[in-house]
Amino acid sequence: MNEQLKAHLEFFEELGIDGLRLEPEWHARREPTQPVEPTGPMECTEPAPSEPIEPTEPHAPMTALLAIRDDLGADCSRCKLHTLGRTQVVFGVGNPNADLMFVGEAPGADEDIQGEPFVGRAGQLLTKIIEAIDLRREDVYIANVIKCRPPGNRNPEPDEVEQCEPFLFRQIDTVKPKVIVALGKFAAQCLLRSNDPITRIRGREFKYRDAILIPTYHPAYLLRTPSAKREVWEDMKRVRAILRGET
């Protein structure tokens, strides 16, 4: 078995997939692409952009992201998290022209040290998930709702979200992804302005700021509950189909 095939099988195993079919007719099959229609009031609850962003050159999104980062500041003190042990602000990372954006909750201990989102065990699993849909980590954009680590990895509090989420909205409006994957309950509820549990909104699609938003389980949850990897794999196959125009 060559190393590339072995690596792909390892990715699929992480996602709960038992094996890989090699017959030519299997590879010719297309993934199911029937859209899942959103229901309920969440579809129209997105907040307005914090300020207009109109990139006109290929490098403009990068310039705009740098400006947003400067506005946020390397030592942001807008909420109490700067007094509660955070090491640094964790802004975001990836391709400023990405078609796919991942949004998580907040930095953890590894992210707080390294200054980059999703670099710990959950981040390593996220990287494998990205590679399993034939992309690289550097092809996508990754950010969190909250840019500083809450103490003990507790859930962010309302006043912290209020101060921090406008910067996420500006990141989204700058990158202009085709698909946003909300990782976990907190990110999905924040973006959708909903209190619905992730189990209710996972597997559905929502129109969001000119993108399609797909909520799924957080990689940290998958580390605790490996059986949920199959559901995430179904979500990611749908993401891949949308990005390939198979809708």
C-alpha positions as CSV (number, residue, x, y, z in Angstrom):
1,M,0.0,0.0,0.0
2,N,1.5,3.4,-1.0
3,E,1.9,6.1,1.6
4,Q,-0.7,8.4,0.0
5,L,-3.4,5.8,0.0
6,K,-2.4,4.8,3.6
7,A,-2.7,8.4,4.7
8,H,-6.2,8.7,3.1
9,L,-7.4,5.6,4.8
10,E,-6.1,7.0,8.1
11,F,-8.2,10.1,7.6
12,F,-11.3,8.1,6.8
13,E,-10.7,5.9,9.9
14,E,-10.6,9.1,12.0
15,L,-14.0,10.0,10.6
16,G,-15.5,6.6,11.3
17,I,-15.4,5.3,7.7
18,D,-14.6,1.6,7.5
19,G,-12.8,1.5,4.1
20,L,-12.3,2.8,0.6
21,R,-13.8,1.3,-2.5
22,L,-11.3,1.1,-5.4
23,E,-13.5,-0.1,-8.3
24,P,-13.6,2.5,-11.2
25,E,-17.4,2.6,-11.2
26,W,-17.4,3.5,-7.5
27,H,-15.2,6.6,-8.2
28,A,-17.5,7.6,-11.0
29,R,-20.4,7.9,-8.6
30,R,-21.5,11.4,-7.5
31,E,-22.2,12.2,-3.9
32,P,-25.9,12.9,-3.0
33,T,-26.5,16.6,-3.4
34,Q,-30.1,17.2,-2.4
35,P,-30.2,20.3,-0.3
36,V,-31.6,20.3,3.2
37,E,-34.1,23.2,3.4
38,P,-33.8,25.3,6.5
39,T,-36.9,25.9,8.6
40,G,-37.8,28.2,11.4
41,P,-36.9,31.8,12.1
42,M,-33.2,31.3,12.2
43,E,-32.7,31.9,8.5
44,C,-33.3,35.6,8.8
45,T,-31.6,36.3,12.1
46,E,-28.1,37.2,11.0
47,P,-26.7,40.5,12.3
48,A,-25.8,43.3,9.9
49,P,-22.1,43.8,8.9
50,S,-20.2,46.0,11.3
51,E,-18.9,48.1,8.5
52,P,-18.8,47.9,4.7
53,I,-15.8,46.0,3.1
54,E,-15.3,46.3,-0.6
55,P,-12.1,44.5,-1.7
56,T,-11.4,45.2,-5.3
57,E,-8.0,43.6,-5.9
58,P,-6.8,40.0,-5.3
59,H,-4.7,41.2,-2.3
60,A,-7.5,43.3,-0.8
61,P,-8.9,40.7,1.5
62,M,-5.5,40.1,3.1
63,T,-5.1,43.9,3.5
64,A,-8.6,44.1,5.0
65,L,-8.0,41.3,7.4
66,L,-4.8,42.9,8.6
67,A,-6.7,46.1,9.2
68,I,-9.3,44.2,11.2
69,R,-6.6,42.6,13.2
70,D,-5.0,46.0,13.9
71,D,-8.4,47.3,15.0
72,L,-8.8,44.4,17.4
73,G,-5.3,45.0,18.7
74,A,-2.6,42.7,19.9
75,D,-3.5,43.3,23.6
76,C,-7.3,43.8,23.3
77,S,-8.9,44.9,26.6
78,R,-12.6,45.3,25.5
79,C,-13.8,42.6,27.8
80,K,-12.7,41.0,31.1
81,L,-10.8,38.1,29.4
82,H,-7.7,40.2,29.2
83,T,-7.6,40.1,33.0
84,L,-8.3,36.4,33.4
85,G,-5.1,34.8,32.2
86,R,-5.1,34.9,28.5
87,T,-1.7,34.9,26.9
88,Q,-2.5,36.6,23.6
89,V,-5.2,37.4,21.1
90,V,-5.9,34.6,18.6
91,F,-7.2,36.3,15.5
92,G,-7.6,33.8,12.6
93,V,-5.5,32.0,10.0
94,G,-5.7,30.7,6.5
95,N,-6.5,31.8,2.9
96,P,-8.1,35.3,2.8
97,N,-9.8,34.3,-0.4
98,A,-11.1,30.9,0.9
99,D,-14.3,29.4,-0.3
100,L,-14.6,27.5,2.9
101,M,-14.5,29.0,6.4
102,F,-14.6,27.2,9.8
103,V,-15.8,29.0,12.9
104,G,-15.2,27.6,16.3
105,E,-16.0,28.8,19.8
106,A,-12.8,30.2,21.5
107,P,-9.1,29.4,21.8
108,G,-7.9,26.6,24.1
109,A,-4.7,26.2,25.9
110,D,-2.6,25.3,22.9
111,E,-4.1,28.0,20.8
112,D,-3.5,30.6,23.5
113,I,0.2,29.7,23.5
114,Q,0.7,29.5,19.8
115,G,-1.6,32.3,18.7
116,E,-3.4,30.2,16.1
117,P,-6.8,28.7,16.2
118,F,-7.2,24.9,16.2
119,V,-3.7,23.7,16.7
120,G,-4.3,21.2,19.6
121,R,-5.7,17.7,19.4
122,A,-9.0,19.0,18.1
123,G,-7.2,21.1,15.6
124,Q,-5.2,18.1,14.4
125,L,-8.5,16.2,13.8
126,L,-9.9,19.3,12.0
127,T,-6.9,19.2,9.7
128,K,-7.6,15.6,8.9
129,I,-11.2,16.4,8.2
130,I,-10.2,19.2,5.8
131,E,-7.8,16.8,4.0
132,A,-10.5,14.1,3.7
133,I,-12.5,16.5,1.4
134,D,-9.4,17.0,-0.7
135,L,-8.4,20.4,0.6
136,R,-5.4,21.6,2.7
137,R,-5.5,23.6,5.9
138,E,-4.0,26.5,4.0
139,D,-6.9,26.4,1.5
140,V,-9.5,27.4,4.1
141,Y,-9.9,30.1,6.7
142,I,-10.3,29.3,10.4
143,A,-11.5,31.6,13.1
144,N,-13.3,31.7,16.5
145,V,-16.2,33.7,17.8
146,I,-14.0,34.7,20.8
147,K,-10.4,35.7,20.2
148,C,-9.1,35.1,23.8
149,R,-9.1,32.0,25.8
150,P,-11.7,31.9,28.6
151,P,-10.3,30.6,31.9
152,G,-10.5,26.8,32.2
153,N,-12.0,26.7,28.7
154,R,-15.4,27.7,30.1
155,N,-18.1,28.9,27.7
156,P,-17.8,32.5,26.7
157,E,-20.2,34.9,28.5
158,P,-22.6,37.3,26.8
159,D,-20.6,40.4,27.5
160,E,-17.5,38.8,26.0
161,V,-19.4,37.7,22.9
162,E,-20.9,41.2,22.5
163,Q,-17.4,42.8,22.4
164,C,-15.8,40.1,20.2
165,E,-18.3,38.9,17.6
166,P,-18.2,42.1,15.5
167,F,-14.6,41.2,14.5
168,L,-15.8,37.7,13.4
169,F,-18.5,39.2,11.3
170,R,-15.9,41.5,9.6
171,Q,-13.7,38.5,9.0
172,I,-16.6,36.7,7.3
173,D,-17.5,39.8,5.2
174,T,-13.9,40.1,4.1
175,V,-13.2,36.5,3.2
176,K,-16.7,36.0,1.6
177,P,-16.7,32.2,1.8
178,K,-19.1,30.1,-0.2
179,V,-19.6,27.8,2.8
180,I,-19.2,28.4,6.5
181,V,-19.0,25.4,8.8
182,A,-20.0,26.3,12.4
183,L,-18.1,23.9,14.7
184,G,-20.2,23.0,17.7
185,K,-23.1,24.4,19.6
186,F,-21.7,27.7,20.7
187,A,-20.5,28.9,17.3
188,A,-23.7,27.7,15.6
189,Q,-26.0,29.4,18.1
190,C,-24.0,32.6,18.0
191,L,-24.1,32.8,14.2
192,L,-27.7,31.8,13.9
193,R,-29.0,33.7,16.9
194,S,-30.6,30.5,18.1
195,N,-30.8,28.6,21.3
196,D,-31.5,25.3,19.5
197,P,-29.1,22.4,20.4
198,I,-26.6,21.3,17.9
199,T,-28.4,18.0,17.6
200,R,-31.4,19.8,16.2
201,I,-29.6,22.1,13.7
202,R,-26.8,19.7,12.6
203,G,-27.5,18.3,9.1
204,R,-29.4,21.4,8.0
205,E,-28.3,24.4,5.8
206,F,-28.9,28.1,6.3
207,K,-28.4,31.1,4.2
208,Y,-25.9,33.4,6.0
209,R,-24.3,36.6,4.7
210,D,-24.2,35.4,1.1
211,A,-22.9,32.0,2.2
212,I,-24.3,28.6,3.1
213,L,-23.8,27.9,6.8
214,I,-23.6,24.2,7.9
215,P,-23.5,23.5,11.6
216,T,-21.7,20.3,12.7
217,Y,-20.1,18.9,15.8
218,H,-16.9,20.4,17.2
219,P,-13.8,18.3,16.7
220,A,-13.3,18.3,20.5
221,Y,-16.7,16.6,20.8
222,L,-15.6,14.0,18.3
223,L,-12.6,13.2,20.4
224,R,-14.9,12.4,23.3
225,T,-17.6,10.8,21.2
226,P,-16.1,9.0,18.2
227,S,-19.4,7.6,17.1
228,A,-20.4,11.1,16.0
229,K,-17.7,11.2,13.3
230,R,-20.0,9.5,10.8
231,E,-22.4,12.4,11.0
232,V,-19.6,14.9,10.6
233,W,-18.4,13.0,7.6
234,E,-21.9,13.3,6.0
235,D,-21.8,17.1,6.7
236,M,-18.4,17.4,5.1
237,K,-19.4,15.4,2.0
238,R,-22.2,18.0,1.6
239,V,-19.7,20.8,2.0
240,R,-17.5,19.2,-0.7
241,A,-20.4,18.8,-3.0
242,I,-21.4,22.5,-2.6
243,L,-17.8,23.7,-3.2
244,R,-17.6,21.6,-6.4
245,G,-20.9,22.9,-7.7
246,E,-22.6,19.5,-7.4
247,T,-25.9,21.0,-6.2
